[in-house]
């Protein structure tokens, strides 16, 4: 995935990030054979993030680009969607059922100034956190992406 950087004055990561988008392949390579083993493994969060990434990339049409922004200090979000018309969505992925974005997420959205800030989590209820951060399931996010590009 290509990095997102617009402010050349900031110290941002400008190298592509490599994801194993096939979570089944990731689990096989790590010897994770069942859900119980996955849930007890420290890779579970990264696996969820890769799965979400895989689903987003599979559903976005041409004209929508997917990036990751990250400063060398660690501030960033997991995904920036660049939609037609110049709109940006900042997306953070949390496996928790009670997601709470970290300080780096808040710093990144103040720099990126996205039209929407979204946390995708493993729960099903839509919520709004402070600063108009939307919390939604992966299915809700996919529906929102499809509506935005129609």
N, C-alpha and C positions, 0 to 999 in steps of 0.2 A: 504494500500500500504506500502510495506516495505521501510525503509530508505536506502539510499545509503551512505556508508561510507567506505573509504579505508585508510584514514590517522588517525590512532588511537590517534595521538598527538593533533588533532584538537578537539575543543569542538563542536561536532556535535550532532544533535538530532538522537537518536537511537531507538525511539519508532515508531511503525507503525502509519500511518496517515489514518484516516477514511474518506471516501468519500461516499456521496449518489450519486451513479453512474446513477441512473434513474432520469433524470431531471424532468420527468412528475410527479413522486412520490414526489420529492422535492417541486415542485410547488403546488401540491395538499395539502401537509402538511402545507404549508405556506399560503394557501388560495389564491394563484395567479391563476386567472381564464382565463386571456387572455394576448395577447402580450403587449398591452398597460400597463397593470398592472405590467407585468414583467419588462418592460423597465424603469418604474418609481421606481422600487424596488432596494434597495441597494444590494440585493443578486444577481443581474443580472450577475456580473462578476464571482462570485463563481459558479453560475449555468452554465455559458458558460464553465468554467474550468472543471466542472464535466462532462458536455456533451462531451467535447473533450477527456477527460480521458476515458470515456465510449467507445467512438468510437475507440480509440487507442487500448485499451485492447481487444476489439472485433475483431480487425484485425490482431493482432500479433500472429504468430504461436508459437508452443512450441519451446523452445530454445532462445526466446527473453524474457528478464525480464524487468519489469517496476518498477521504484523506484522513490523516491523523496529525494533529498539531501537538508539539511538545517542545518546551524550552529545555535548555540544558539543566536548569534548576529543577525540572520535574513537573512544572505546571503544564496542564494540558487536559484534553478530553480524549475519549477513546476514538470518536469518529466525528468528522465534519462532513456533512453532505452539502455539496454545492449544487443547488437546484437552478433550473432555468429562471432567468430574470435576475440572477445575482443573489438570490436568497440563500442564506446559510443556516443550517441546523447544526447545533452542537449536541452530540449524543454521548452520554456516559452509560456504561454497562455495569450493572451491579447484580450479583446473584442473590443477594440478600432479599428477604421479603419485607424488610424495613430499610430501604436504601437511604443512605446519607452521603451525598457527594463530599469529597474532601476539599480542602482549601485550594488545591491546584486547579480543580474544576472551576471554582468561582473566579480565580485569577484569569484562567484561560477565557472564560466567557466575557469577562470585562475587556479583554484584548480583542477577541474575535468579533464581538457585538453581533451575535447571531439573531435571526428573527425568531427562532425558537430554541429553547434549551430543554433537552429531554433526558430523563434517566429511564433506561429500559431495565426492568427488574423481573424477577422470577414470579412475582405475584400477579394478580388479575385485576385489582381495583385501581382505577385511575385516581390520582391525587395531584395536588399542587403544593409544592414546597415554597419556601420563601423566595423572593426575587423572581416569581413567575416561572419556576422550574417545574415542568410537567413530568409526572411519573406515570409510566404506563407499561403494559405488557408488550412483549415482542409482537404479538398479533395486532394489537392496537397501533403500534408504530408502523407496521407494514401497511395497514389500512390508511394511515395518515400520509404515508409516502405516496401511495397510489392516488389518493385524492389530490395531493399537491401537484402531481405531474400530469394530470388529465387536462 
